């Protein structure tokens, strides 16, 4: 598919490319791009949006944000594949990857571009929950991002989240084969670290995670993500090992719940949301475990392409 865009070609190379897979419809990508719009006053931005929701959303983007390059993809295209396509299209020396429900703060573009240097080739910022009105959104946040209950320390870390990270574009070019394998950011970051590339954390560069869920939607999404993860992990296993892996997943929900409670209780900012969220966290952890069991035993079944 060819790009659908009102984007005007620039005579100069942009200072920062921002890749945003759009999978949640117009409302989310509208909020995301609106926040980025003012950043263009401070820095030359190239914003690339691989989009799978359909022509209506693409047309809205082209009309409201003509400076955005939209890359149409099919509805079955996974988020990792959308990221890979966007990164391949990027031309700036620094490529930041966010999601359509990540809302950057004022000054974000300059900060993330400045943080990405010749010695800091991979830099991740901090995320905070900004969907705070409903209990289900707090429970979903705690389930998925309990490891972010407190900001990561500044400096070199062992892992970064993939929806608020900036990379040296030339460096990414050497790992396009990893990106094209349709794996999540853990695979890319692991390959980078194996080759001696440090992952740098900058907790002072903050963006908001603004995702609204229903209980049913998040339970389903947790199942799909976990099924896809287990299928990917089990692809190289023998049948007996996959069987054993699936059996062991019965232990996963209580382990996950314990991990969530332990990390959130240590948080100064999210602790008060833990107790009200516990019933939903039990449900989400159970869905997580069932998803891994199904993925281990029966494979992906199209789950990765349905993850939002």
Buried (B, 14 or more C-beta within 10 A) or exposed (E): EEBBBBBEEEEEEBBBBBBBBBBBBBEBBBBBBEBBBEBEEBBBBBBBBBBBBEEEBBEBBBEBBEBBBBBBBEEEBBBBBBBBBBBBBBEBBBBBBBBBBBBBBEBBBBBBBBBBEEEBBBBBBBBBBBBEEEEBBBBBBBBBBBEBBBBBEEEEBEBBBBBBBBBBBEBBEEBEEBBBBBBBBEBBBBBBBEEEBBBBBBBEBBBBBBBBBEBEBBBBBBBBBBBBBBBBBBEEEEEEEBBEBBEEBEEBBEEBBEEBBEBBEEBEEBEEBBEEBBEBBBBBBBBBBBBBBBBBBBBBBEBBBBBB
